[in-house]
Amino acid sequence: MSLFPNGLGRIFVLGDSRTGTQSLHNYFLRNGISSLHYYMQRAGQTDPIHDDYEGNLSRFLAFLKSSDVRAFSDYPTRAFYRELHATQPEAKFILSTRSSTAVWVKSMTAFLSRFHIEMDIGLLTENFETINSNIVQLFGPSRDFITINIDDDSDSNGAILNAFLGIQNGGKFARHNASADLDVQVLSKRHKLFGGNGPEAIDLMQSQVAPAKAIISEYSWAFLVNDTNAFLDYQFGRKAWSSREAAQAVAVVDQRVLELAARRTSYLKFIVPEKSVIYREYLPRALEGLEAAAERPARTLSQALPHIVHYLDHWMHDAKSYGLLYFRGDTHTNWVGAWYVYRYIADELAKRGFLSVPRIDFGMMLPEIAGFDGDLITQVGELLREEWSARWGITSSAETLEVTVKLSLRPEHRHARRISVPESYAGWFKRETLVFERPDLSGPTVVVFRDSTADFVCDLLAEHFRRSVFVWHEGQVIEEILDLERPDLVLHIMAERFICMYPKFVPVMRVKW
């Protein structure tokens, strides 16, 4: 049942295409108003609408009745302005226009010509002017109705909209989706999927997809947004550690090293960069004008403690020339990327004398073709998934988002064997604990605290240790595990986005089981 009986609280944008309907849609979203833009498919419409006007009208009204969305712009809204006038007496209506019909015709011509669509300029102009005139006459001054000229000053239009909709401290109104942004010679069919420029673009993306925690860019790559750690804000300098927070984070690691040294245990930390750092070129085009922050938590830690904390950004950037390193639909590295993460860690361990067997070369890995979806693609909102299917469905198989190369250690090079987790560990952690041992008992012992970014690294690292225990525990080092295992070495492998929490961490965490 609709949350908006008789249109109460609803907003309908009656303007034609190329009159700022996308800009109004983004404005609604930014101000917390649920909104749909060009929702022909969702409303069950057939194109052209007038060929089955009655059928389309019936489906349109049924869709409105069942929908919990508040604002609607572009088609099919404009096609049914008379019926909306009759059936939505409590709604607010906005007619978006241009400074002149000639300006609108120029914009439409530029838009349609990119798609090689022929047009009757005379008929196009007549319909535009006639329908706009009819709308003004029908709604008149007695209804909740305003006209917005999208070519007017954005600040003025924002003030008008805020007053009309009763929005206090409303977000900025800005022009988006100009004809210059469109290009049919790319798979995405346009250059910009999200509006805005600079810091505003992040705000728009966050509001447009909320409460979803992932976006898909014009390149069909999924990235985190609205995540708990707000990593994009850190990446582009909208958030940063204070000098006090930075000092606290460094002190945590420094004290951890001392406490582990007292146990005769060495400690090394490896930070795997976020996909948006290594593949910034595949982020939404709206973010192109943003400068990446020179200082981020991962860099702060690694620069303060270079012999302990290793941030792999330069290493992974360099490795890009050898193949894709991250999944399109996941936050972490793919199998190829995982081998490069492993190799960096193995090289550092070799420098410190911790490797008793040679490092694993790429030629020791067995390549296979495998499909993969990922954790991000499942977190994309319904509307964006529909957008993805319409634009990029041709790039994926029926079962998975992408087909890529899976690497596994060849059997003749595999010596470490996975064994059962001790019963005393059962139920300690939300994620599975992994334990490996080498039958020849060569090498030191290690405990690796990790997250999903090390999923495909564990079995490779295990080759170098007599006994290796891999524990997933949200960025902390757990004292009980150290007491039980008494390892020679503790490794910490973390995704970059979690580093921002370090000022709140403790050197070694005691857990009451």
Backbone torsions as a table, in degrees:
resi	resn	phi	psi	omega
1	MET	NA	139.1	-176.3
2	SER	-65.5	144.3	174.2
3	LEU	-82.4	-2.3	-172.5
4	PHE	-127.3	69.1	179.0
5	PRO	-61.0	135.6	-179.7
6	ASN	57.7	22.4	176.4
7	GLY	80.4	4.5	-177.4
8	LEU	-55.3	120.3	178.6
9	GLY	86.6	-7.4	-177.4
10	ARG	-82.5	158.9	-177.9
11	ILE	-131.8	129.8	178.7
12	PHE	-124.6	125.4	176.4
13	VAL	-95.4	117.1	-172.2
14	LEU	-96.5	0.6	-177.4
15	GLY	-70.5	156.6	178.0
16	ASP	-75.7	170.4	173.8
17	SER	-58.8	151.5	-179.6
18	ARG	69.5	25.2	174.7
19	THR	-120.2	24.0	177.1
20	GLY	88.6	19.9	-179.7
21	THR	-64.5	-36.1	176.1
22	GLN	-65.5	-39.2	178.9
23	SER	-64.1	-41.2	177.9
24	LEU	-66.4	-41.0	176.5
25	HIS	-57.5	-47.4	178.8
26	ASN	-64.4	-36.9	177.2
27	TYR	-61.5	-44.7	178.3
28	PHE	-59.0	-49.9	-177.1
29	LEU	-60.8	-40.4	-177.8
30	ARG	-66.0	-25.1	179.7
31	ASN	-100.3	19.8	173.7
32	GLY	76.8	20.2	179.8
33	ILE	-103.0	119.5	177.7
34	SER	-61.4	138.9	-170.5
35	SER	-150.0	147.7	172.4
36	LEU	-124.1	138.9	178.9
37	HIS	-126.4	128.6	-177.8
38	TYR	46.1	76.0	-172.1
39	TYR	-111.3	38.7	-178.7
40	MET	-54.3	-50.6	-176.9
41	GLN	-65.8	-44.4	-179.4
42	ARG	-62.4	-33.4	-178.9
43	ALA	-88.8	5.9	176.8
44	GLY	69.6	31.6	-175.9
45	GLN	-89.1	147.8	172.2
46	THR	-107.4	146.8	-174.3
47	ASP	-114.2	127.4	3.0
48	PRO	-77.5	148.7	-174.4
49	ILE	-61.1	-37.7	-173.3
50	HIS	-69.3	-16.6	179.0
51	ASP	-67.0	-29.0	174.9
52	ASP	-137.0	61.9	-171.6
53	TYR	-59.5	-47.8	-176.4
54	GLU	-65.1	-42.9	178.7
55	GLY	-64.6	-43.2	178.5
56	ASN	-64.9	-39.7	179.1
57	LEU	-62.9	-44.0	179.8
58	SER	-61.0	-44.4	179.5
59	ARG	-68.0	-35.9	179.3
60	PHE	-64.2	-47.8	-178.7
61	LEU	-66.7	-36.9	176.9
62	ALA	-65.2	-38.5	178.3
63	PHE	-63.7	-45.1	178.8
64	LEU	-59.6	-42.2	-177.7
65	LYS	-62.6	-34.4	-176.3
66	SER	-92.2	-11.9	-173.2
67	SER	-86.4	144.7	174.3
68	ASP	-103.6	14.6	176.8
69	VAL	-81.5	146.2	-174.7
70	ARG	-96.1	-40.0	-173.4
71	ALA	-116.5	144.9	-177.2
72	PHE	-137.6	133.2	-179.6
73	SER	-139.6	158.4	-178.0
74	ASP	63.5	-169.2	-174.2
75	TYR	-73.6	143.8	11.4
76	PRO	-91.9	11.0	-176.5
77	THR	-52.9	-52.1	-174.1
78	ARG	-62.2	-34.2	-176.1
79	ALA	-63.5	-25.1	-174.2
80	PHE	-118.0	37.4	-176.2
81	TYR	-63.7	-34.8	179.8
82	ARG	-66.1	-45.7	-179.1
83	GLU	-66.6	-34.9	176.4
84	LEU	-66.3	-38.7	176.9
85	HIS	-59.4	-38.3	-175.8
86	ALA	-81.3	-32.1	-171.3
87	THR	-105.4	-9.9	-176.4
88	GLN	-123.8	65.0	-172.5
89	PRO	-66.2	-22.1	-177.1
90	GLU	-100.9	3.5	-177.0
91	ALA	-81.5	165.4	173.1
92	LYS	-106.2	143.8	-175.4
93	PHE	-127.3	138.0	179.5
94	ILE	-126.5	123.3	173.1
95	LEU	-98.4	111.5	177.9
96	SER	-90.9	135.0	-176.8
97	THR	-135.8	-178.7	172.9
98	ARG	-115.1	171.5	-177.4
99	SER	-64.2	-25.3	175.9
100	SER	-159.9	161.5	176.4
101	THR	-61.4	-37.1	-178.8
102	ALA	-61.5	-39.9	178.3
103	VAL	-64.4	-41.0	179.4
104	TRP	-65.6	-43.9	179.8
105	VAL	-60.3	-40.8	179.1
106	LYS	-61.6	-42.7	179.4
107	SER	-66.5	-43.2	179.2
108	MET	-64.5	-40.8	179.8
109	THR	-62.5	-44.0	178.7
110	ALA	-63.5	-38.0	-178.6
111	PHE	-69.3	-53.3	-174.4
112	LEU	-68.8	-32.2	-178.2
113	SER	-65.7	-28.3	178.7
114	ARG	-66.2	-25.3	178.9
115	PHE	-103.3	11.3	177.1
116	HIS	57.3	38.3	178.4
117	ILE	-96.3	121.4	178.3
118	GLU	-77.4	149.9	-176.3
119	MET	-142.5	152.2	172.3
120	ASP	-97.1	99.2	-173.9
121	ILE	-58.0	-40.7	-178.8
122	GLY	-62.3	-47.2	-179.6
123	LEU	-68.0	-38.9	178.5
124	LEU	-59.2	-46.5	-179.2
125	THR	-65.0	-44.7	-178.7
126	GLU	-61.5	-45.2	-179.7
127	ASN	-63.8	-41.9	-179.6
128	PHE	-59.6	-50.0	-177.1
129	GLU	-69.5	-39.6	-177.9
130	THR	-66.0	-47.2	-178.3
131	ILE	-65.8	-41.8	177.3
132	ASN	-60.0	-42.8	178.9
133	SER	-64.2	-42.4	179.4
134	ASN	-63.4	-38.8	179.7
135	ILE	-63.9	-45.2	179.9
136	VAL	-61.5	-43.2	-179.2
137	GLN	-68.1	-40.0	-176.7
138	LEU	-68.4	-45.3	-175.6
139	PHE	-83.1	-45.6	175.5
140	GLY	54.7	-168.8	-176.2
141	PRO	-77.3	-9.5	-174.8
142	SER	-84.9	-10.7	-179.0
143	ARG	-108.1	165.6	172.9
144	ASP	-73.5	89.5	-169.2
145	PHE	-148.0	132.6	172.8
146	ILE	-137.2	162.1	173.6
147	THR	-113.7	132.5	178.4
148	ILE	-118.5	124.0	174.2
149	ASN	-91.9	109.9	-173.4
150	ILE	-64.0	-19.7	179.3
151	ASP	-83.1	-7.8	177.2
152	ASP	-72.4	172.9	-180.0
153	ASP	-58.6	132.7	-176.6
154	SER	-62.4	-39.3	179.6
155	ASP	-64.2	-40.4	178.9
156	SER	-65.1	-44.5	178.4
157	ASN	-63.2	-37.9	177.9
158	GLY	-62.6	-42.5	178.7
159	ALA	-63.5	-40.1	179.0
160	ILE	-63.5	-46.1	-179.2
161	LEU	-65.6	-43.0	-179.7
162	ASN	-60.3	-42.7	179.8
163	ALA	-68.0	-42.6	-177.3
164	PHE	-64.9	-38.6	-176.5
165	LEU	-95.6	-1.4	179.2
166	GLY	68.1	36.3	-178.1
167	ILE	-96.8	120.6	177.1
168	GLN	-85.9	134.2	179.3
169	ASN	53.1	46.1	-177.3
170	GLY	-63.0	150.8	177.5
171	GLY	-66.0	160.9	-178.2
172	LYS	-62.6	141.5	173.8
173	PHE	-98.0	129.2	-175.9
174	ALA	-141.6	153.7	178.9
175	ARG	-78.7	133.7	177.1
176	HIS	-137.2	166.4	171.4
177	ASN	63.8	40.6	175.9
178	ALA	-68.7	158.6	-178.3
179	SER	-57.9	-31.4	-179.1
180	ALA	-65.7	-18.1	179.5
181	ASP	-79.3	-9.8	-171.5
182	LEU	-97.9	142.4	177.7
183	ASP	-155.1	115.6	-177.6
184	VAL	-82.8	-3.6	-179.3
185	GLN	-90.0	21.0	173.1
186	VAL	-128.7	155.3	-176.7
187	LEU	-59.4	-30.8	-175.9
188	SER	-75.3	-13.9	-177.2
189	LYS	73.3	-8.8	173.9
190	ARG	-159.9	158.6	-176.2
191	HIS	-80.2	-30.5	-175.0
192	LYS	-122.8	118.1	174.8
193	LEU	-90.1	-29.3	179.5
194	PHE	-117.7	146.1	-178.8
195	GLY	-85.4	178.7	175.8
196	GLY	90.1	164.6	176.2
197	ASN	-139.1	149.5	177.9
198	GLY	64.6	-150.3	-177.7
199	PRO	-56.2	-31.4	179.1
200	GLU	-57.4	-33.5	-177.0
201	ALA	-62.8	-37.6	178.4
202	ILE	-65.7	-43.8	178.5
203	ASP	-59.1	-43.7	-179.0
204	LEU	-64.1	-43.8	179.0
205	MET	-62.4	-44.2	-178.4
206	GLN	-61.2	-44.8	-178.1
207	SER	-74.3	-34.4	-175.4
208	GLN	-68.5	-33.0	-176.1
209	VAL	-103.9	-9.9	-179.1
210	ALA	-55.5	142.3	7.0
211	PRO	-89.1	8.6	179.2
212	ALA	-60.6	153.1	-176.6
213	LYS	-110.6	17.8	179.4
214	ALA	-149.1	152.2	175.5
215	ILE	-125.5	160.6	170.8
216	ILE	-116.7	131.4	-179.0
217	SER	-86.9	176.9	179.0
218	GLU	-63.8	-12.4	-178.8
219	TYR	-99.9	10.3	179.8
220	SER	64.4	32.0	172.6
221	TRP	-108.0	137.4	179.2
222	ALA	-96.2	140.0	-180.0
223	PHE	-136.3	155.6	176.9
224	LEU	-70.5	141.5	170.0
225	VAL	-152.7	153.2	-176.3
226	ASN	59.5	22.7	178.1
227	ASP	-79.1	158.9	-176.2
228	THR	-56.2	-35.1	-176.6
229	ASN	-89.0	-4.8	176.5
230	ALA	48.9	51.2	-170.8
231	PHE	-64.6	-37.4	179.6
232	LEU	-57.8	-34.9	177.5
233	ASP	-64.8	-37.6	176.2
234	TYR	-72.0	-39.8	-177.9
235	GLN	-61.6	-36.8	-176.1
236	PHE	-107.9	20.0	168.5
237	GLY	78.4	10.8	177.5
238	ARG	-80.0	-19.6	171.3
239	LYS	-130.4	149.3	178.8
240	ALA	-159.8	155.1	173.5
241	TRP	-68.3	141.9	167.9
242	SER	-74.4	167.2	178.7
243	SER	-61.0	-34.0	178.3
244	ARG	-68.2	-44.0	178.9
245	GLU	-63.0	-42.4	178.5
246	ALA	-60.0	-43.9	179.5
247	ALA	-63.5	-39.6	179.0
248	GLN	-64.3	-42.6	-179.2
249	ALA	-63.5	-44.3	179.1
250	VAL	-63.8	-38.8	-179.6
251	ALA	-64.8	-35.8	178.4
252	VAL	-60.2	-48.5	-178.8
253	VAL	-68.2	-41.4	-179.8
254	ASP	-59.6	-46.7	-180.0
255	GLN	-67.8	-34.7	177.3
256	ARG	-60.8	-43.0	179.0
257	VAL	-60.1	-42.3	-178.9
258	LEU	-67.1	-42.4	-178.6
259	GLU	-66.9	-37.9	177.9
260	LEU	-71.8	-36.3	177.6
261	ALA	-61.2	-34.7	177.4
262	ALA	-64.5	-22.8	176.2
263	ARG	-92.1	4.3	-175.5
264	ARG	61.9	39.1	179.4
265	THR	-122.0	131.1	177.0
266	SER	-86.8	157.1	-177.2
267	TYR	-136.2	133.0	173.7
268	LEU	-137.6	141.9	-179.1
269	LYS	-121.0	135.6	-179.6
270	PHE	-126.4	124.9	-178.4
271	ILE	-108.0	118.7	179.4
272	VAL	-88.6	122.0	-176.6
273	PRO	-64.1	151.6	177.7
274	GLU	-67.8	152.6	178.8
275	LYS	-58.3	-35.3	-178.6
276	SER	-68.7	-19.1	176.1
277	VAL	-81.2	-46.2	-176.5
278	ILE	-76.9	-35.2	-179.5
279	TYR	-117.6	52.6	178.8
280	ARG	-59.3	-30.8	-177.4
281	GLU	-64.5	-14.2	179.3
282	TYR	-105.0	6.5	171.1
283	LEU	-68.8	163.7	176.1
284	PRO	-52.8	142.6	-176.1
285	ARG	-61.4	-25.4	-180.0
286	ALA	-62.2	-17.6	-177.9
287	LEU	-93.5	2.4	-174.6
288	GLU	-60.0	-33.9	-176.3
289	GLY	-80.0	-5.3	-178.0
290	LEU	-82.9	141.1	174.8
291	GLU	-93.9	133.7	177.2
292	ALA	-68.0	143.5	-179.8
293	ALA	-65.9	133.9	178.5
294	ALA	-67.1	-33.2	179.8
295	GLU	-117.5	127.0	173.8
296	ARG	-131.9	161.2	-178.5
297	PRO	-49.7	-41.8	-178.9
298	ALA	-63.2	-40.5	179.5
299	ARG	-70.0	-38.3	179.9
300	THR	-59.4	-47.5	179.8
301	LEU	-64.8	-45.6	-175.9
302	SER	-69.4	-33.1	178.5
303	GLN	-74.4	-32.6	-179.9
304	ALA	-76.1	-32.3	-176.6
305	LEU	-131.4	64.4	-170.6
306	PRO	-64.5	-22.7	-179.6
307	HIS	-87.5	-9.0	-177.6
308	ILE	-113.5	-45.0	-173.4
309	VAL	-106.7	125.6	-178.4
310	HIS	-120.4	118.1	176.9
311	TYR	-101.1	119.9	-167.4
312	LEU	-89.6	25.4	-175.5
313	ASP	-65.2	-47.2	-179.3
314	HIS	-65.6	-39.5	179.6
315	TRP	-61.7	-46.4	-177.5
316	MET	-72.2	-34.6	174.2
317	HIS	-60.4	-43.1	-179.2
318	ASP	-66.1	-35.3	-177.1
319	ALA	-74.3	-13.1	-177.3
320	LYS	-57.2	-29.1	-176.5
321	SER	-70.9	-10.3	-177.7
322	TYR	-98.6	0.5	179.1
323	GLY	140.4	165.8	177.9
324	LEU	-63.6	137.8	-173.3
325	LEU	-110.8	-15.7	-178.0
326	TYR	-127.9	153.4	173.9
327	PHE	-72.9	144.3	176.1
328	ARG	-65.1	-34.5	-173.5
329	GLY	-109.8	18.7	-177.1
330	ASP	-137.1	165.1	179.9
331	THR	-81.2	-26.7	-168.8
332	HIS	-108.1	177.9	-176.4
333	THR	-65.4	151.4	171.1
334	ASN	-81.5	-168.9	-176.0
335	TRP	-66.7	-37.1	178.0
336	VAL	-66.5	-46.8	178.1
337	GLY	-60.5	-37.2	179.8
338	ALA	-63.7	-35.9	178.4
339	TRP	-64.4	-39.2	178.6
340	TYR	-67.6	-36.0	174.5
341	VAL	-63.4	-46.6	177.6
342	TYR	-56.5	-46.7	-173.6
343	ARG	-63.6	-38.9	177.5
344	TYR	-61.6	-47.2	-178.9
345	ILE	-62.7	-44.5	-179.8
346	ALA	-61.2	-39.8	178.6
347	ASP	-62.4	-41.9	179.1
348	GLU	-66.6	-38.2	178.1
349	LEU	-66.2	-37.0	178.9
350	ALA	-63.1	-38.9	179.5
351	LYS	-61.0	-29.8	-175.7
352	ARG	-99.1	5.6	175.2
353	GLY	77.5	23.4	-178.1
354	PHE	-94.1	-5.0	-177.6
355	LEU	-100.7	121.0	178.8
356	SER	-97.4	-12.7	176.8
357	VAL	-127.3	155.7	-176.9
358	PRO	-60.4	154.0	176.2
359	ARG	-65.9	154.4	-179.0
360	ILE	-83.2	118.2	176.8
361	ASP	-83.6	162.1	-178.7
362	PHE	-59.9	-35.5	-178.9
363	GLY	-67.7	-12.2	177.8
364	MET	-87.5	-0.5	-179.4
365	MET	-98.1	144.4	-179.7
366	LEU	-98.9	117.1	179.8
367	PRO	-87.4	140.5	174.5
368	GLU	-139.3	161.8	174.5
369	ILE	-93.5	130.2	-177.4
370	ALA	-142.9	152.1	174.6
371	GLY	-97.8	155.6	-178.1
372	PHE	-155.6	136.5	174.7
373	ASP	-97.8	-69.5	178.1
374	GLY	112.4	163.1	-176.6
375	ASP	-76.8	-25.0	-177.4
376	LEU	-76.0	-40.2	-174.3
377	ILE	-61.9	-27.9	179.1
378	THR	-78.3	-13.9	-178.3
379	GLN	-100.7	2.8	177.3
380	VAL	-75.9	138.4	-179.5
381	GLY	-65.3	162.6	-174.9
382	GLU	-58.5	-44.5	-177.0
383	LEU	-64.1	-41.5	-179.0
384	LEU	-71.4	-31.5	175.1
385	ARG	-64.6	-39.1	176.6
386	GLU	-64.1	-40.3	177.2
387	GLU	-61.5	-44.7	179.3
388	TRP	-60.8	-45.9	-177.8
389	SER	-61.0	-41.6	-178.1
390	ALA	-69.5	-34.9	-172.8
391	ARG	-95.7	-37.4	-169.9
392	TRP	-123.5	10.2	179.6
393	GLY	-57.4	-28.7	-178.5
394	ILE	-69.5	-15.3	-176.2
395	THR	-91.5	0.1	-174.2
396	SER	-129.4	157.5	175.5
397	SER	-80.3	172.9	-178.3
398	ALA	-67.4	-28.8	-173.8
399	GLU	-95.6	-30.4	-171.5
400	THR	-137.3	161.3	178.6
401	LEU	-69.0	-40.5	-176.7
402	GLU	-145.4	156.1	172.9
403	VAL	-112.4	128.7	-173.2
404	THR	-143.6	-175.3	-179.5
405	VAL	-94.4	123.7	174.6
406	LYS	-99.3	132.9	179.5
407	LEU	-114.4	136.7	172.8
408	SER	-140.2	152.6	-179.4
409	LEU	-67.2	130.0	-180.0
410	ARG	-60.8	142.5	-175.7
411	PRO	-53.6	-36.8	-176.6
412	GLU	-69.9	-14.3	179.0
413	HIS	-104.9	0.3	-176.4
414	ARG	-93.8	122.5	-179.3
415	HIS	-122.2	-37.6	178.8
416	ALA	-69.9	137.1	-179.0
417	ARG	-118.0	135.9	177.5
418	ARG	-74.8	134.2	-178.7
419	ILE	-121.7	170.9	-179.3
420	SER	-67.0	144.6	176.7
421	VAL	-74.4	135.1	179.0
422	PRO	-54.0	142.7	-178.6
423	GLU	-58.6	-30.5	-179.1
424	SER	-66.2	-16.5	179.2
425	TYR	-91.2	-10.2	-171.7
426	ALA	-60.2	130.8	175.8
427	GLY	78.4	5.5	-178.5
428	TRP	-70.8	-38.4	-171.2
429	PHE	-126.1	156.0	-179.9
430	LYS	-68.1	-36.3	-179.5
431	ARG	-102.8	159.7	-174.5
432	GLU	-66.5	134.3	172.4
433	THR	-89.4	137.8	-179.0
434	LEU	-114.0	138.0	177.7
435	VAL	-130.8	129.9	177.6
436	PHE	-124.7	149.8	172.1
437	GLU	-139.8	148.2	173.7
438	ARG	-94.9	129.6	179.3
439	PRO	-59.6	-30.5	-178.4
440	ASP	-82.9	-1.9	176.7
441	LEU	56.8	30.2	178.3
442	SER	-90.1	148.1	176.2
443	GLY	95.7	167.2	177.6
444	PRO	-77.7	-176.9	174.9
445	THR	-107.0	151.9	-176.0
446	VAL	-145.2	145.9	165.6
447	VAL	-116.7	129.6	-179.3
448	VAL	-116.6	114.0	172.3
449	PHE	-89.4	130.5	-167.9
450	ARG	-152.9	176.8	171.7
451	ASP	-133.5	-163.0	-173.0
452	SER	-65.4	-19.8	-178.6
453	THR	-67.0	-12.9	178.5
454	ALA	-105.9	12.5	-176.4
455	ASP	-52.0	-44.6	-174.5
456	PHE	-97.7	9.8	-179.0
457	VAL	-101.3	-25.4	-170.3
458	CYS	-55.7	-52.8	-174.6
459	ASP	-67.5	-25.1	177.3
460	LEU	-72.7	-47.1	178.8
461	LEU	-63.5	-34.4	-177.2
462	ALA	-59.1	-23.0	-179.2
463	GLU	-63.2	-20.6	-172.7
464	HIS	-98.8	4.8	-172.7
465	PHE	-133.0	144.4	176.1
466	ARG	-59.5	-45.5	176.4
467	ARG	-141.7	133.5	179.9
468	SER	-134.2	133.0	-179.7
469	VAL	-122.2	125.3	-177.5
470	PHE	-112.0	116.5	-172.8
471	VAL	-119.0	128.4	176.7
472	TRP	-96.3	111.7	178.0
473	HIS	-151.3	63.0	162.5
474	GLU	46.2	40.0	170.2
475	GLY	86.3	-2.7	-178.1
476	GLN	-100.4	159.9	171.7
477	VAL	-103.4	125.8	-169.3
478	ILE	-101.4	124.8	-174.7
479	GLU	-65.5	-40.3	-178.1
480	GLU	-59.9	-38.5	178.3
481	ILE	-65.8	-40.1	178.4
482	LEU	-64.0	-39.1	179.8
483	ASP	-64.5	-39.7	-176.5
484	LEU	-76.5	-40.1	-173.1
485	GLU	-91.9	-29.9	-176.6
486	ARG	45.2	58.8	-173.3
487	PRO	-75.2	156.1	171.9
488	ASP	-73.3	-28.4	-172.0
489	LEU	-143.7	140.1	169.8
490	VAL	-117.5	125.1	174.2
491	LEU	-109.8	146.6	178.7
492	HIS	-128.1	116.1	-180.0
493	ILE	-116.8	117.2	-174.7
494	MET	-133.1	148.0	169.6
495	ALA	-72.5	146.5	-173.6
496	GLU	-58.9	-36.4	-172.5
497	ARG	-63.4	-22.7	-177.8
498	PHE	-83.3	-11.7	-175.7
499	ILE	-65.1	-26.6	-177.8
500	CYS	-60.1	-17.8	-178.4
501	MET	-84.0	-5.4	-172.0
502	TYR	-58.8	-34.2	177.7
503	PRO	-60.1	-19.6	179.8
504	LYS	-97.7	-3.5	-178.5
505	PHE	-81.7	170.7	173.4
506	VAL	-119.2	157.8	-178.0
507	PRO	-58.2	-50.9	177.5
508	VAL	-136.3	127.9	-172.5
509	MET	-99.6	130.3	174.9
510	ARG	-96.2	124.9	-178.9
511	VAL	-109.0	130.9	177.6
512	LYS	-89.9	104.0	-174.7
513	TRP	-74.4	NA	NA
